[in-house]
Structures are given as C-alpha cells and as structure tokens.
C-alpha cells in the first residue's frame, strides 16, 4: 500500500475589520490541477471587541469548508470524465 501525503497551507491576511483566508491543498504533483484552493472571509461587527484570533478562526474555517466543496467537485468531475460504459 502506498502512503500519500497531501499538504494544506492556510494564508491569512487582515485589513481593518476584514480577515481573509486562503487554504491551498497540494497533492505533491507538478500539474496545475494538483492543487485546490478554498477561500474564506470574516468581517468583525464594529460593535464587537477586536479579537483578531476569532476572525482568523472564522476565515480559516470558511476557507477549509470552501476547499472541501471544491475538492468534492473535482472528484465528481473526475468520476464523470473517467467513468465510461462497463464492458463485459
């Protein structure tokens, strides 16, 4: 059995009350299709206390959720593209 390692890196940027996150999944290949990117954003309500960690957590979780949906879509597209009629 071959062990594979995929890596997810999360990049977070803050600007005022907005926090943006980008989650990048790399499967280790060299083709453009060997990575999938998810994005998330969090906006602090001006009435809330400024706690940057909460914005980081929300934006990162939303980026990971978006990444999961995009990865699922890639798999579904592969199934459609690669599954042909079964011959007997």
N, C-alpha and C positions, 0 to 999 in steps of 0.2 A: 504494500500500500504506500502510495506516495503522499508525503506530507506537503501541504502548500501553506504559504504564509501570505496573507493579504494585509496591507497596512492602510490605516485610516489616519490622516492628519487633519487636524482642525485648526483653522486660522481665524482669529477673532480680531476685529477692529471696532473701535469705539469712536463716535463722533457726537458730541453733545449728549442728548438723551437716547440716541440710537446705538445699538450694538448689532453688528453683522458678523455672521459666522459662515465659513465655507468648509465643508467636510469633503476631503478628497480621498477616495478609495483607489489604491493602486494594487493591481494584481501581479505586478512584477514583470509584465511583458513590456515590449517596446512600442507596440502599436497604440495609436490614439484611443482605440476602443478598449484598451487595457486599464482605463481609469474612468471613474464615475464621480461626478461632483454634485453635492447637495448644498443648498443654501438656506439660511435661516436668518431672521431678524427679530430683534426685541426692541420695543420702544418704552422708555420709562414714562409713566404718567408724571407730569410736573408736580402733582400733589404728593407723590411718594418720595420717601427718603432716597438719596442717591447711594445705592449699594451696587457697585459695578459687578460684583460676583453674580448677582441674580440675573442681570442682563446677559452675562456670559453664559450662564447655565441655560437660560431660556433660548438664546440664539443658537447655541451649540446643539441643544436637543432638537430644535426645529430643523437645523441643517442635517442632523443624522436621520430624522424622520423623512426628510425630502430625499436624502441619499438612498434610504431603504426603498422608497417608492420607485425611484429611478432605476435602481438595481433590479427590482422586480420587473419593471418594464423591459429592461434589457433581456432578462431571461425569457420573458413572454415572447418578445420579438424573435429571439433565437429559436424558440420552440416552433414558431410559425415558419421561420425561414428554413429550418433544418429538418423538420418532420415532414417526410414525404409519405406517399402511399406505401403501405406494407405489402411486400410481395411474398408470395408463398411458393 
